[in-house]
């Protein structure tokens, strides 16, 4: 009888269980993964803050008095909620909209051109993150009256 040949190189380790506390903190998510997760987070944020969006739209357009109340809400606040917190919520909405829009355009571009490669996914994800964060900083500076 002949012996079975053993492979010359060691076999790859086989992982059956993922230890969440040990393995997940050391895992490095690629930029495309971050964009995908943040795309979902931004969509959920816009959905959850929809009543605030409707309130802002309604209050800003109803009358001159309601517009003055709307403007004052961002300055001094409403009730126990300070104005800076309302600005932060508006800034979160600005980021959510910009990120969701840019990431959605990225996905449409990949679908339309079939440009699905590792290099394109990485580069377009970095551009998406940079554009959404950069535009958020610029609009946030305007929101907080820095220019």
C-alpha positions in Angstrom: 0.0 0.0 0.0 1.2 3.5 -0.8 1.1 6.3 1.6 -0.9 9.4 0.8 1.2 12.3 -0.2 1.2 15.1 2.2 1.0 18.6 0.8 4.3 20.5 0.9 2.8 23.7 2.0 0.8 24.1 5.2 -3.0 24.3 4.7 -4.8 27.5 5.3 -6.5 27.8 8.7 -10.2 27.0 8.8 -12.3 29.4 10.8 -15.6 28.0 12.0 -16.5 30.5 14.7 -16.0 34.2 14.8 -15.2 35.5 18.3 -16.8 38.9 18.2 -14.8 40.4 21.1 -11.5 39.1 19.8 -11.7 39.1 16.0 -13.9 42.1 15.0 -11.9 44.9 16.7 -8.8 43.9 14.7 -10.6 43.7 11.4 -9.9 46.5 9.0 -12.9 47.4 6.9 -11.9 48.7 3.4 -13.1 52.2 2.3 -15.9 50.7 0.1 -17.2 48.9 3.2 -17.3 52.1 5.1 -19.1 53.9 2.3 -21.7 51.1 2.2 -22.3 51.1 5.9 -22.5 54.9 6.0 -24.9 54.9 3.0 -27.3 52.8 5.1 -26.7 55.0 8.2 -27.3 58.2 6.3 -30.6 56.8 4.8 -31.8 55.7 8.3 -30.8 59.1 9.7 -32.8 61.0 7.1 -35.8 58.7 7.6 -35.7 59.1 11.4 -35.3 62.9 11.2 -38.1 63.3 8.6 -40.4 65.0 11.2 -37.7 67.5 11.8 -37.2 68.1 8.1 -41.0 68.6 7.6 -41.1 71.0 10.6 -38.2 73.0 9.1 -39.9 73.2 5.7 -43.3 74.1 7.1 -42.1 76.6 9.6 -39.8 78.4 7.1 -42.6 78.8 4.4 -45.8 79.4 6.3 -45.6 83.1 7.1 -43.1 85.8 8.0 -43.8 85.2 11.7 -43.1 81.5 11.4 -39.9 82.2 9.5 -38.8 84.5 12.3 -39.6 81.8 14.8 -37.6 79.3 12.6 -34.6 81.7 12.4 -34.8 82.2 16.2 -34.8 78.4 16.8 -31.3 78.2 15.3 -30.1 81.2 17.3 -31.6 80.8 20.8 -33.3 77.4 20.6 -36.8 76.2 21.2 -38.0 75.5 24.8 -35.3 73.5 26.6 -33.4 72.6 23.4 -30.5 75.1 22.8 -29.8 76.6 19.4 -26.4 74.9 19.0 -28.1 71.5 19.3 -30.6 72.3 16.6 -27.7 73.3 14.4 -25.9 70.0 15.1 -29.0 68.1 14.1 -29.2 70.2 10.9 -25.5 69.5 10.3 -26.1 65.8 10.7 -28.9 66.1 8.2 -26.6 67.9 5.8 -24.0 65.2 6.1 -26.6 62.5 5.7 -28.0 64.1 2.5 -24.7 64.7 1.0 -23.2 61.3 1.7 -26.4 59.5 0.6 -26.5 61.5 -2.6 -22.8 61.0 -3.5 -22.7 57.4 -2.5 -25.9 56.8 -4.5 -24.3 58.5 -7.6 -21.3 56.2 -7.1 -23.5 53.2 -7.1 -25.4 54.4 -10.2 -22.1 55.0 -12.0 -20.8 51.5 -11.1 -24.1 50.0 -12.3 -24.2 52.0 -15.6 -20.6 51.5 -16.6 -20.0 48.1 -15.0 -16.8 49.5 -13.5 -16.5 47.0 -10.7 -12.9 46.4 -9.8 -11.1 46.5 -6.5 -9.1 49.6 -7.5 -12.1 51.5 -8.7 -14.1 50.6 -5.7 -11.4 51.8 -3.4 -10.7 55.1 -5.2 -14.4 56.0 -5.7 -15.0 55.2 -2.0 -12.2 57.5 -0.9 -13.6 60.3 -3.3 -17.1 59.7 -1.9 -15.9 60.1 1.7 -13.7 63.1 1.0 -16.5 64.9 -1.0 -19.2 64.3 1.5 -17.1 65.3 4.5 -15.5 68.3 2.7 -18.9 69.7 1.6 -20.3 69.0 5.1 -17.4 71.0 6.7 -18.0 73.9 4.2 -21.8 74.0 4.8 -21.3 73.5 8.5 -19.1 76.5 8.7 -21.8 78.5 7.0 -24.4 77.1 9.3 -22.4 78.0 12.4 -21.7 81.5 10.9 -18.0 81.1 10.5 -18.0 83.0 7.2 
